[in-house]
Structures are given as C-alpha cells and as structure tokens.
Amino acid sequence: MTKKLFIFHGTDCTPSDYWYSWLGEQLKSRSYKVEIPSYPDINHEPIHDFLPRVLGNHNFDEETVIVGHSAGGPLILSILENIDVVIPKAILVAGFSYRLPDEELDPVLQNSYNWDKIKQHAQDIIFINSVNDPWGCDDKQGRFMFDKLGGTQIIRNDGHFGSTTYNQPYKEFPLLERLVVENE
C-alpha cells in the first residue's frame, strides 16, 4: 500500500499558503502520495454540511496520515469521528476544539465530540500549539484535546505557525516533517 498524506488548510487559506506545499514536497520525495485539497468553505459552512463532501472526496485508509492547520484541526476531529478505519497518525497544528476567543460562531466546530470514537481511529495523535497564538488556538486548546485523547502535545512559542494577518510566513516546518515520518 502507498503511504498517503492529506494536509487540510485553515480558514481563508489555500493549498499554497505557509508550509503546506513545502511539507507536501518533502513527503513526496519520501514516496508519499500527497493531497493538499482546497476547501475555501472551511469554517464558513456548517460542519454537518461540509464534512460529507470531505469524506466523499478522500479515501482514508491504514496508510493515511492527516495534518490539519488551524480550522483543519477540528475538521480532523470530525473526520476521525466518522471514518471506519484506523489511520497511523493525525497531527493538529494550531488546532482547536472549542470556540475561539471573541468568536460568536466557528462553523467548523461540532456541538460536541465523541472523544472515545475519535481516539479509536488514530494510532497516534499529535497536537502542536503555541503559548502566543494570536487567534487563541493556543496551548490551552491543545491541552484540552490532549486530555481527551492522549497522544503527544508539543508546545512552542511560534504564534499560529503561519498567518498573513500577523505577518508570519512560516514557509518551512521541519519539526512537522519529522513527526510525519517518525516511526515509519
């Protein structure tokens, strides 16, 4: 079976933003089949309408690693809750699972999560968050998910790991590459 990597971008992002393409190229050189789909409606369309399209567009199997940045994080939680396979690894970068500060609505969030079901569909789950995330996708968000799911929590001081608003280009992410291929 071919190893696969899906990278799900954040709100108002594109597949060419930040470290997404860089990570994709690094993993292609390691014989991964890489997909960085464009979902402009992420966190604009309610997850119960959005998720079926994502699940229909992608085949998740025992060789699939999924990475999500920002709003791609809660999308991963919903994916894991709704697939019927155990994937080797899910990595949430600046992910979140409850409403962000000053947000009235985050359509990518579910009202609640079945944490046990999510945990059953990933052999390993990693949360990478920063103490200084300007959007509130911070270490507290990561700790909340870690407490629910276990896995590994990595806390940095690197903002949002890519943000146009806060002039953080974050074009490469070597730590993330190492985490994806770790234990191959």
Order of alpha helices (4+ residues) and beta strands (2+ residues): beta-alpha-beta-alpha-beta-alpha-beta-alpha-beta-alpha-beta-alpha
